[in-house]
């Protein structure tokens, strides 16, 4: 989330990039994972088995304080509450939030300055960004403690499963450009010894290169594999198809950042011998959902004020209020994700509402002429906040249309930057058309998907690995 990879890093030799990753790891440990983080994590763990009533009371108290802070210090909410005739004292519980309008992603873009609290000193604020799964990039300000709160709620989820980040070595499969796109030979990974991480490149996971990934994992034997399901399943499928194993017992596989499908769970179980676990979280820090050891998805009620708004088809829109980020309050923020609720209780004994399924953040691919598939295309939008929304449309291999809704500050410079990033991901042989539109196509369920795929089924004997 925090941005640190820069053009200078990509020009460094491999050994220097390893050093840079270790320096960054040491910096992260010092700034975000010190004594204060451990205090927050310990408090989170102690709240794991609070009763339903105690958990609601804890959340609603935080909500009241947060609303009061937002109205007093944030221009956007000072004006909004006055206009609609609502006082901060009118919001006492989660149910009272329906007195307020929803906050859309486009509202965050359009009112970015006014959504920043005047009570947060500039030197205490940290700018983080998200590419957005509907192609709408966002910048968000937070604080050191705000990030610690976010990391600590993830840390509690890991704690439930006996994982200690920073102590247990982890093979990480994410979308950050740890390895330069132009690199053709291994190593396609970098090391962060301070964080006990092997940082594997997502953009070099071709069918030809996966064997190098397998070899490195066998050599280092990390007990924990973490990352995007679409990437980890590529590794699992390679092992299954070649009737191989890693040769040592993997203790944990955890998924994040994407929807999780049953075929991915089965592939991981077959290849690694463990059931993967998942959690749902956002940079916006308005909601968090964690899977327990019984396979149930629990709303982390003590982290955010989460609402489920019926959509009329049995699913619910996930709306959240961030209770841990005083620098940029987001109240009733519409995540654009849908969920199906689980009305049962969990045998683990933890309180809070349960989720049966999360429908959103689905990772898709661009298919090249040779049938190879390129994933993580949403990363091309990072930092381009002048784009309000985007959508990929493909109906033939080797060509696609990128539909864009321009923001008021969109420029030719942004267009050139976008085209360069696309070329890096898909190569010059793939045809790209930019189509500027006023609105994007929606699914039958009313959701804007980042990908609309009209391709006929690609032959199963083609290379299906994400490539750079």
N, C-alpha and C positions, 0 to 999 in steps of 0.2 A: 504494500500500500504506500509506504513512504518511498518517495522517489530518490534513488541515488545512482542508478546506472546511467552513465553519461558517455558522450562520444570519446572522451579520453580513455575510458576503460576499454572500449572495443579495440583501441590501437595498441594496448599493452600486450607483451608476449604472455604466453600461457602461465609461466611461473609467477609473473607479476599480477595476473588476474587472480591467481590463488591467494596471493598476499592481500590483494584488495578485498577479496571476499572475507578473509580472516579479520582484517581491520574493521570492516563493516559489521561482522559478527560481534567483535569485541565492543564496538560502539553501541550496538543494539542491546547487548547484555548489560552494559553499564547504565544506559539511559532508561531502559524500559523494563528490565527484569531483575532489578535490585530488591532492596528490603521492602520498599513500598509496594511493589508488585506482589511480593510474597505475602504481605499482610492482606492485600485485597483477595488474593487467591485463597488463603486460609479462611477468610470470612465467607467467601463463596462456597467453599466445601462444607463449612458448618451449616449453611442454609440448605443444603441438599435435601434434608429430610424434614424441613418445616411442615407443619400442617397446612392444609389449604387456606384456612383462615389466617394464620400467621403470615403466610406468603403474600396473600392479598393485601393485608394491612401494611406490610413492609413496602410493597410496590406502590400502593396508593399514597403513602406518606412521601415517598420519593417523588411521585407524580405531582403532588400539591406543591412541594418545594420547587420543583423544576418549572412548573407553569408560572409560579410567582416570579421566579428569576427571569424567565423569558419575557414576560409582560413588562417588567421593570427595566430591562436592559437591552432588549432587542427591538429596533425600530419597526420591523415588520409586524411583530405581534402587538406592540403598543398600539399601532394604528388599527390592526385587524380587530382586536378586542373592543376598541372604542367604536368602530364602525358597526359591528354586529350587536353591540349593547350587552356584552358578556364581561363579567368581572373574573379576575383570577380566582376569587373565592367561590365562584360558581362551579369550579372543577375540583371535586373532592375525591371522586373515584373514577375508575376506568369507564364506567357507563356514562359519566358526564361529558366525556370527550365528544359525543355525537352532537353537542351544541356548537361545535366548531366545524368549519369546512375542511375537506381533505387538502393536503399539500401535495401537489403533483411535482414530478421531476422538472417539468418546464418552469414551474414556479420557483424552484431552487435556482435554476439558471437565470431567470429574469430578475430575481430579487436577491441575488447573491450578496451584495453589499449590505442590504437592510436586514438580512438573516443573521448577520454576525453580531454577537453581543458586544456592546460597548464596554462591558465590564472585564473583558478578557484583554490583558495587555498584549500588544502586537508581538513582543518578543517571546511570549508564552504560547503563541499559536503555531500549529503545524498544519501545513497544507498537504492533504492527501487527495488521491483521485481514484475514480472508478471509470472503466470504459462503458459500463452499463450493458446489460444483456439485450436491451432493445435498441442498442446503438445510440443512446443518449448519454454522452460523457458528462460527468459531474466532478467539480472540485468541491471538497469539503474541508473546512477548518476544524481542527480539534486541538486538544492539549496533551501534554505528556500523561497526565492522570487519565484523561479520556481514553488514550490508547492502552494504558495499563489495564483499565477496566475491560476493554474489549479483549485484550490478550488473556486476561485472567478468567473470563467466562469461557473462552476456548480451553484454557488450562484446566478448568474444572471438568470439562468434558473428557479431556485426556486422562485426568486423574481417575474418573469413573472406570476407565479401562486399564488402569495400571501403567500408564505412560507418563514419563517425566520429560517434557521437552528441555533440551539443553544438557540432559544427562544420557538419554537413550539416543544412540546414533540413528539417524533417519535418512532414507533415500527420498529426496523431494522431487516431485514431478509437477512443475508449474509452468507459467508462461513468461517468466522474466528472462531477458536475453543474457543469461550468464555467459553463453558461448557465442562468439560473433557469427553472424549468418554466413560469412564467406568461408569459415573453417570447413575443410573437407575431410580431415582425418581426426581420429580420436586423440586426446580425450574430449568427449562431448559432455563434460561435467567439470565442476569446480568444487573446492572444499571450503567449508566454514567450520574450522575445528572448534571455535568458541561456542558455536551453536550446535555442534555435533551433527552437521548436515553435509550430505553429498548432494549438490545442486545439479540435477540432470537437465539438459537442454530439451525443451519440447520440440524445437524446430529442426532437430537433426534425427528424429526418430523414424527414419526410413526403414524399410524391410531389410535393407543391406546393413544398416548400422545397429540395429537392435542387438545383434550378437555382441557388440562391444559393451553395451549397457549391461547385458546379462553377465558378461565376464567380469566387469567391475563390481557388480553386486555380489557375485560369488566370491570374489577376492576379499571384499570388505565385510561381508555378512552383516549388514545393518538389520537389527531386529524389527525395525519399523519402516514401513513404506507409506508415504503420504502424498496426496496430490489430486489432480484431476482424474476422475474415473476414466475418461476417454483415453488418457495416456497410460495409466496403469493397466488397463485392459489390453492395450496393444502389447505390453510386455507379457501379460498372462497368456494371451492368445498365441504369441510366438512360442512360449514354452509348451503349450498344449499341442499346437500343430506339429512341433518338432519332437514331441514325446520326450521332453527334457524337464528337469527340475532345477531349482537353485542350489540344491545340495546341502541345505542347512534349514533349520526350522525358523520360519518367519513368525514372529509373535503377534504383530499388529499390522493391519492395513486400514488406513483411514482415508475417506473421500471428502472432498470439499469443492466448492465453487460451481458445481454442475448438478443437474438432476442425476439421480441414480436409478438405473433400470435393473430389473431382475436378471437379465442375461449377464450384466456386468458383475453382479454379486456371485452368480454361479461360476463365471470364468475365474474370478479371484479365488474362490473356494477350491476349485479344481487345481489351479496352478500353484497356489501358495499354502493351501491347507488350513486357511483361517477365513472366518467371515469378516468382510469389510464393515467398518462402521462409518457413519456419516454425521455431519452437522451442517446446519444452515446458518450463515452469518452474512452480514453486509458491512461494507465500509461505512455506510451511513449510521450504523450502530443503533437501528431502531427496533431490531428484533434478533433473537437467537433461538435456535432449535437444536437440541442435542439428542443423539441416540444413546440409550442406556444399554447395559449388558444383556437385557432381555429383548433387544431389537425394537423398542418403542421410541418414538420421537417425542421428546418432552419440550414444551415451551419453557424457556428460561424466564419465568415470570419476574424474577428479581432483577433482571437486566434492563428490559424495555417494557413499555406499556403497549401490549400487542392486542389489536382488535381484529376480529374476523367478521367481515361484512358479507351477508348472504348475496349470492349472485343469481339465485333462482333456479340453478341446475344441480344443486347438491354440493357445490363447491363454494368457497369463501375467499374473498379478496383479503390479502394480508396487509394490514395497515399498522404502522408502529410509531411510537414516540420515543426518541432517544433520551434516556434519563441520565446518561453518563458524559454528555458532551456540552458543557456550559458555553463553549466558544461559539457554537452554531446550533441552536435548538431547532430540531425538526419535529413538529407536532402534527400528528395524524398524517404521516408521510405514507403515500401509496407506493408500495414496493413494486407493483405490477405483477406480483406473483400470486398464484392461487393455491389453496390447500383444500384437502378433504379432512374433516375432523374425525377423531376416534373417540367415541363416547365411553369406552371401557376404561377400567383402571389398570395400572401396570403392577405386576408382581414385584417390581423392584422397590416399591414403597415410597417413591418420590411423588411429591404433589405437583399440581399444575396441570394445565390442559395438554391433551395428547393430539398429535397429528398422524393421520394415516398415510397421506401422500402429499408431496410438494410438487406442484406443477409450475415450473418456471425455470429460467436460466438453462434451457436445453442447449447443449453444445452441438453444433452442426458443422458441415464441411463444405468447402468448395472443391468440386471435382475437376481435375485437369483432363486433358485429352487422352492421356495414357491410363486414366482410371484412378490415379493416385489421388488421395484426399488430403486437403490442407485444413487443419483445425486452428482454433484460437484466433480466428479472424477479427474478433471484437477488440483485440489489443491494438488494432490500427487507429482506433478512435481516442486512445488515451491522451488527455491534455487538450484535445480539440473541442473545447466547450462551445465554440461557435456553431457546432452542428447540433441541431435540436433533436433530430432522430434520424435513424438510418435503417436500411433493410436490404439484404442481399436477395436477389431473385436469379435463379438459374434453371434453365430448361434444356441445356445442352452442355456436355462436357467441354471444357476448355474455354468457356465464355460465361460471363455473368453481368448482370446489371446491378449497380449499387444505387438505390434510391435514397436521396438525401433531402431532408427538410432543413433549410438554412436558417441559422439564427441571424440576429441583426448585425453582428460583427463579422460574419463570414466573409472571407476575402479570397482573391486569387492565390495568395500565398498559402492559405489553408488548403486550397484545392491541390496545389503542387505538392505540398507536404503529404497529403492523403494519397496521391497517386504514387509517390515514391514508396510509401509504406506498403501499399498494395503490391507494387512490383517486387519488393523484397520478399513478400510472403508467397506470391503465386508465380513469379518468374515472368519474363517478358513475352513468353509464348502464349500466355493466357489473355484473352481479349476482355477488356473492361470498359463498360459504358457507365458514365455518371448521369443519373436522371434526377433532376431537381424537381421536386413535387411539393404540393402544399399539405398533403396528407398521405399516410402510409396505409397499405392494405392490412386489414384485420382478419383474424381467424374467425371461424363460426362462433367461437366462444367469446369474441370481443377483444381478444388480446393481440397486440402487435408483436409479431415474431421477428426476430433478427434475421432469420433465414426462411425463405419460401422456396422449396425445392420441388420442381416439376419434372425432375429427371426420371426416366425409366430406370429400373433396377440395374445397377452396375454389376457386370459379371463378377462372380465370386473369385475368379482366378486372377483378378487384377490386384495391384498393390494397394492396400487400403490404409497405409500408414500416413499419419500427418507429416508433411514435409515443409521445409522453409522456402 
